[in-house]
Amino acid sequence: MAEKDELIRFGVSFPAPLLETFDGYIEAQGYTNRSEAIRDMARRTILDASKLQDDEQVAGTIVMVYDHHVSELPLVLMELQHDYHDAIVSTMHVHLNHDQCLEVIVVRGKLSSLRKLKQQIQVQKGVTYAELSVTYADARNGGTEGHHHHGHHDHRG
């Protein structure tokens, strides 16, 4: 949270059993207080990709697991990534075992384009898992053009 953001206090009512379960959850997750947990839940809900508009500029990840022995699949996946080179910020490739690979693709761009990339990945024979997770939506100007960093920013939330 940026230093300039004003904190506003409000009350929330929970049934006792739900609060007990919630307190156990936030302790297990490492939160030091309920407010931090509720703020994170609100951010995740707001950034739920199903609630965002297709033309919104977003950033996030596509995670996939695939069998690299399936004929031509690694080449097809590489070609897909080259087709979307303008949306791909970075990739990480992990060999899970003799057959399976996990790949994390950091993406940024129009939500509709990122959804299309994820869909094209998930329908490939040999891909056992593919998911797009949106972690940022640019609500200021609807775009990433002209995005510059000035000084130090704390991106931890």
N, C-alpha and C positions, 0 to 999 in steps of 0.2 A: 504494500500500500504506500503510495506517495506521501511525503511529509505534508503536503498541502491539503490533503483530503481531511475534511472535518468529520470526526466521529459523531454519530447521532445515536443516542441510547434509546431503545424501545423494549417493551416487554413482550415475551413470548410465553404462552401457556402450553404445557405438555401434560398429558395424562401421566401419572406416576410411573407405570410400567415402561412407557415409551422413554421417559427421561432416564430411567435406570439403564435401559438398553443403550440409549444414546451416550450416556456418560461412559459406559464400558467401551463403546466403539471409539469415542474420541481419545480415551486413555490408550487404547491399543494402537491407535494411529499416531500417537505421540503429541497430540495437541495439549497445550497447557491450560486452555480454557474453552468454554463453550462458544464464545464469540468468534474465535478463530475458526472453529469447525463450521459454524453456521455461515460465516463469510465465504469459506471455500466451497461449501455446498451451493450457495447462491451463485457464485462465479461459474461453477460447473453446469448448473442448470441453465443459466443464461447462455452459455457457450455450447449447449447441446445442439449439434449440427442439424438436427431435425427441425429446430425452431428458427434457424437462420435462413435468410433469403438467398437464392441462388447467385445473385449478383454481388453479394457482400465479399469484400476482400478479407481473407482469413489466413491464419497460419496454423500448422499442426503437424501431425505425423500420419503416415500410412505404415502400418505394421503388417508384414506378411510372413507366412511360413510356407515353404514349398519343397518338393522333392526334386533335387537338382539332377536326378537320373532320368526324369521324364524327358523324352526326346525333344530337343530344341527349346525346352522351357527357359533355361537360363538366357539363351539368345533372344527369345521373344520378350522376356522381361526387360532385358537391357535395351532392346529397340523401343519398347514402350516408354522407358525412362528417357531415352533420347528424344522421343516425340514430345515429351513434356519438360524438356530441359529448362525452359524459362520458369517453371513452377517448382523445380526441385532445388532446394538449398544445399542439402547434404544427404548422404546415405551411409548406413553402417550395415555391414554384412557379417553374420555370425554363423559358423558351422555348428549346428546343434548335435549332429551325430553323423554317421557314415552317409545317410541318405538326405537328411533334412537341413535346410538353411532357413535362417530367420533374417529378414531384412527390415530395417527401419529407415523410412524415407522422410526427411523433414521437408515439408512443402509449404508454399506460400503463393496465394493467388486467389482468383475468383472461385468461390465455393463450388459452382456448377462444374468447373473444369477439374477440380480436385476430386469431386464425386465420380466424374467420368473416368478419371485415371484409376481410381480404386476399383470401380466396376470392371474395367478392362483387365485389371490384374486378377480379380477374384474369379472370373469365368474361365481362366486358363486351366487346362487339364494339368493336374499336379500341384496346384495351389490349394492348400488345405485350410488356410486362414488368411483373410485380408480385412483390415478395418481402418477407416479414416477417423481420426480423433482430432477435433478442432480445439485448439488451446488458446486462440487469440482471434478476435474480430476487430478490425480497424473501424471504430465507430466515429472517428473524427472526420475523415475526408473520403471514406469509401475507397481508398486506394493506397498503394504502397509507393507510388511515385513521389519523389521528393522526401522520402523518409531518411532523415539524417540524425545521427546521435550527437548530442551536444553535452559534453561533460560526462559525469558518472550517473548511471541510472541503476537503481536497485530493482531487478526484474523478479525478485523472489515472491512478490505479492504481498 
